[in-house]
Amino acid sequence: MWCDTHVRPPFKVHPKRNPITVLDKRSYELSLYKDVIKVLNELKDNNVLIFSASRTLTPKIAVKLLKLFEIDHFFDDNEWGPGTK
């Protein structure tokens, strides 16, 4: 999913879906792959630093989605925006 081309804000969490499903303006459903939380927890439990990098033109949307999926706290740092990483 490319947050700068495929989805449209505003976003909201689907009230009846577990695991978390996020809906965009057009009710397009976004969800994480089933093992994402398990993998992130395993990395943190083993003191692995986690960084994200993206050339997205919409880093504010990316931040919002991480928060809505409740995974933003896993990342030690992010480098987002146009250009090389």
Residue pairs with C-beta under 8 A, 6 or more apart in sequence:
1 7
1 30
2 56
3 56
3 58
3 61
3 62
3 65
4 56
4 57
4 58
4 61
6 28
7 24
7 28
7 30
7 61
8 24
8 25
8 26
8 28
9 24
9 25
9 61
9 64
10 24
10 25
11 22
11 23
11 24
11 25
11 30
11 64
11 65
11 68
12 22
12 23
12 68
13 20
13 21
13 22
13 23
13 68
14 20
14 21
14 22
14 23
14 29
17 31
19 31
19 32
19 34
19 37
20 31
20 32
20 68
20 69
20 70
21 29
21 30
21 31
22 29
22 30
22 31
22 65
22 68
22 69
23 29
23 30
24 30
30 65
32 69
32 71
36 71
37 71
40 50
40 71
40 74
43 50
43 74
44 50
44 74
49 76
49 77
50 74
50 75
50 76
51 75
51 76
51 77
51 78
51 79
52 75
52 77
52 78
52 79
52 80
53 78
53 79
53 80
53 85
54 62
54 78
54 79
54 80
54 81
54 85
55 80
55 81
55 82
55 83
55 84
55 85
56 62
56 80
56 81
57 81
57 82
59 78
59 80
59 81
62 78
62 80
63 72
63 78
66 72
66 75
79 85
